Amino acid sequence: MVVGQRLDTVTLPLLGTIPLGGWAWPVTLLWYLGFINSMNLIDGLDGLASGISILASAALVVISLAVQEMFSTLFAATVCGSTAAFFYWNVSKRKIFLGDSGSMWMGLVLASLMLNLSQITPIQLPVLLAPMIVPIWDTGTTIIRRYRRRTSIFQADDFHLHHRLLRLGFSPASATFCLLLVTTGMILFALSDFLGVAWLGLPAMGMWMMAAQLGAQRHLQNRRHGLDLFSELSYALGLDDRLDKLTGRIEQDVADIIDLQTERQRVARLKAGVRDGTTGTVTVSQETADAVRPPSGEPF
């Protein structure tokens, strides 16, 4: 394992410290693999993986100071500062990118820091994992989704959290900001319990509400856009239908006018006493005869 670290005990709420015994090495291996792969999977937007790393290392600085672990404090502060410099050039300048090696390195460093702190002092596991809530959630849902679809868990797809936010209408920057808000809220909530500072839960709730508001706003905008598009399509289809009906009425009116002119010509020929050249008779419809018949008692 990395520098000989091993997860010998786990501290959980209500259960206290649990020794792992013979499961220590397998759980430690799973710990490192989980962190490394979760950071790699979440690295889909500029500033997302590095932003989570900054927040996580800053939280570890606070936790290390609280338990007076100076080595972990300096190590976490170094990671936070170096990642912040990278974040600037990655998001603002778009000059450098993490890649697989960078995101995996971040996962390795965070896993090592958190494991070291958990073995030095009995810190509850949810407090340590709070900064990693977004990568852990994304990795867990990805594994379940690919298993249910009977596809390989190593096969890439575009159904990660950040991809879903982009489909909701978020820009890459706003999607990153929303996920970092959720991460910050989880960190503050965990620190409020760990440090015994209850008021830290208030800004945590505020950040979650802000993230929820952003999501609801994008959803409503998409729904409004969809309704507008549906209305435009319906209006266009309605115009076509009305145009077809109008065309049909015009054609019927033209046919009626032609029939009326024909009947008028035949009536005029009848009044003038013009006979048909072939049969010697004039064929008139009953309606036309009734129309031209003189009043009773008058000669035709």
Secondary structure, 3 states (H helix, E strand, C coil): CHHHCCCCEEEECCCEEEECHHHHHHHHHHHHHHHHHHHHHHCCCCCHHHHHHHHHHHHHHHHHHHCCCHHHHHHHHHHHHHHHHHHHHHHCCCCCCCHHHHHHHHHHHHHHHHHHHHHHCCCCHHHHHHHHHHHHHHHHHHHHHHHHCCCCCCCCCCCCHHHHHHHCCCCHHHHHHHHHHHHHHHHHHHHHHHHCCHHHHHHHHHHHHHHHHHHHHHHHHHHHHHHHHHHHHHHHHHHHHHHHHHHHHHHHHHHHHHHHHHHHHHHHHHHCCCCCCCCCCCCCCHHHHHHHCCCCCCCC
